[in-house]
C-alpha cells in the first residue's frame, strides 16, 4: 500500500465512526489548546522583554553597586569610619556609595570598555513651542541598552549637542502636531540648582520611545545633556559629594562572551562590589513567567495524558470492529507492518486534527484577547502583544502531540498487526 | 502447480493436541478445478488455508511451482498471496459502507498500484462479472448474489493464477448459486485460472474436474471426471 493511500485510508476509517472520532479529537484538542495558549503568552511576554532590553545590547552590561551592609541590627553599633562613603536618606538607612576610586578599580577589570556612573538626575520642568511647563522624569541613556523606539533614533552619547528621546504623548502636550513632528525640533529644559535657581537649556528631540516596563519610563538623555543637568543640580557641591554614585553601569567590550561576562562579574564581586548582569536583573521576571508557563503546560500535559487514553480506547475499539477487515487485508497480502502503519496513522491523524483545531482556536482566541488587552490593561505598554504564535511553536507542539498519539496507538496497532488472518476471518 | 508433501497440521500441544490434518499429499495442476469436500470439522478448511499459504503446516512441505512455500519469509508470502491468489468467501467480507468499486480495488491498493490503473482494472473486473453499472453503489445495498459477484470481481482484479473459494454459494439460493457457479467456471476455463473450492454442496463439487473428500483430516476419496461439466 502506498503511503498516501495509507493516509487516505486511515482518514476514511476515522470518518466511519464520526462521533467517536470527534469526541477523541476534542480530548486532544483541549490539551493542544491549553498548551498553545500558554506558549502564546510565553512567546508574547518574552518577545516584549527582549524588545525592551534590546536583544543585542543588554548582554554586554553589568550594573555595579557598593556592597550594602544590613548588619546594623544583628551586630550592634558600628564604629564610624571617615573613609567610607555613606549617604543617609530620610529613613535613616545608610547606603554605601561608590567613589571615583572605586570607579577606577572597576575600570581596571578585564574586558571593561566604559564605566558610566548613574548620577541621579532630575529636571524641574520641560517646555515646547506652546511654552507650557511640564514635569518630566529623565534617565541617562546608557550605551549598550537598545531603546524600544516608536520613531526616530536613540540619543547619541558621543554627540556634543544635547539630545533627548521623549516618551509617547509629551510631544503633543508640548504643542507639536504629533509625536513624529517633534523629531529634529527643540524643546527647553530647566533644572534647579541647590539654591533653587533655575537654569535652562535648549535640547534637540531625536526620538520617541515606547512605554516600557523596564527602566523608569523617563525621557532618555544623552551624556552631554545628563552632564548639564547633573552640573546644574549639584552646583556648588564639594567634589567629594559630587563624585559619589549609587551605581555605575559597566559596558563590556564588543564580542564579550557569556563566560567572559561572568568572569568580569566574579572579579567585581571579589573587589567587594555588588555586580548584576542584565540577565540577573530580568532573571526574576523571566523566572516567574517561565514557572507560570511550566505550570500551565503541566495542565495541558495532564489533559493530553487523558486524551491519549482516549486514543488508545478508540483504536482498540476500531481494531475490534475491523477484525474481519484486517483478516481480509492480511489474506490479500497486506503485510504486518503495513497494518501497523495503517492504525498508527489513524492515531497520528487524531493527534494532527486535535492540534490543528487547537492551534486554530488558540490563534483566534489569542488574537482576540491580545487585541482586547492592548486596549485595556496593557494600554500603557505599547508594542506589547500579550499572545504571539510563532509558526515554530505551533509546528513543534503539533509534532509533539502527533508523537504522543502515535505512542498511544502503538499498543492497539500492534494487536491489529499481530492478527492471524484465519482467526480474524473466523471471528464472529 | 500446487503440491503438498505429507503435510500435518496439529492444533494445541501434548495431551490436548488435535491433528486437524494427517499426512496429506496431493497435486493440483495449473488450470485445474478442484473441490475439497467433507463435513464440518473434517479439516477441509484447514487444508484450504494451508494451500492458500494463510497458515503453515506443522510438518511437511507445500510446493508452489516447485518452490518450497514453507521456507518463504512472511513478506514473500504476503507478496505471493497478493499477486497470485484470489479469495472468495461465504460471508463475502466486504466493507459495507464503501462503494463497490473501492471494494474491488482493495487488492490493487494493497499491491501499491496507482489510482488510475486501479480504477481501470477494477472496472474491467466488474465488467467480467456484469456488475459495472453498480460500481458506485454502496456494497451494503447489493443482494447476496450481487455481493458474491463483486467478491469474484475482487478476487479476479489482480489477475491471479489461483482462486480459492470457501463455500462460495453457502449463503445463496439455488438460482443465484447457479449464476455465481457459472461465473467461476467460465473464468476458470477462459483465463485458465486454477480453482480450489471448499464446499459441502455435492452439485457444486460435481462441476469440478476433481473432487477430494476429507474426513477426520485424511483424504478418503478422490474422484476425477472424464470431461468437465458445462
HADDOCK unambig.tbl for C-alpha pairs under 7 A between the chains (distance, minus, plus):
assign (segid A and resid 1 and name CA) (segid B and resid 109 and name CA) 5.59 0.50 0.50
assign (segid A and resid 1 and name CA) (segid B and resid 110 and name CA) 4.25 0.50 0.50
assign (segid A and resid 1 and name CA) (segid B and resid 111 and name CA) 5.70 0.50 0.50
assign (segid A and resid 1 and name CA) (segid B and resid 112 and name CA) 4.42 0.50 0.50
assign (segid A and resid 2 and name CA) (segid B and resid 112 and name CA) 5.09 0.50 0.50
assign (segid A and resid 331 and name CA) (segid B and resid 54 and name CA) 6.53 0.50 0.50
assign (segid A and resid 332 and name CA) (segid B and resid 81 and name CA) 6.02 0.50 0.50
assign (segid A and resid 332 and name CA) (segid B and resid 82 and name CA) 5.12 0.50 0.50
assign (segid A and resid 332 and name CA) (segid B and resid 107 and name CA) 6.08 0.50 0.50
assign (segid A and resid 333 and name CA) (segid B and resid 78 and name CA) 4.02 0.50 0.50
assign (segid A and resid 333 and name CA) (segid B and resid 79 and name CA) 5.71 0.50 0.50
assign (segid A and resid 333 and name CA) (segid B and resid 81 and name CA) 5.29 0.50 0.50
assign (segid A and resid 333 and name CA) (segid B and resid 82 and name CA) 4.45 0.50 0.50
assign (segid A and resid 334 and name CA) (segid B and resid 78 and name CA) 6.30 0.50 0.50
assign (segid A and resid 334 and name CA) (segid B and resid 110 and name CA) 5.79 0.50 0.50
assign (segid A and resid 335 and name CA) (segid B and resid 75 and name CA) 6.49 0.50 0.50
assign (segid A and resid 335 and name CA) (segid B and resid 78 and name CA) 6.03 0.50 0.50
assign (segid A and resid 421 and name CA) (segid B and resid 54 and name CA) 6.88 0.50 0.50
assign (segid A and resid 422 and name CA) (segid B and resid 54 and name CA) 6.84 0.50 0.50
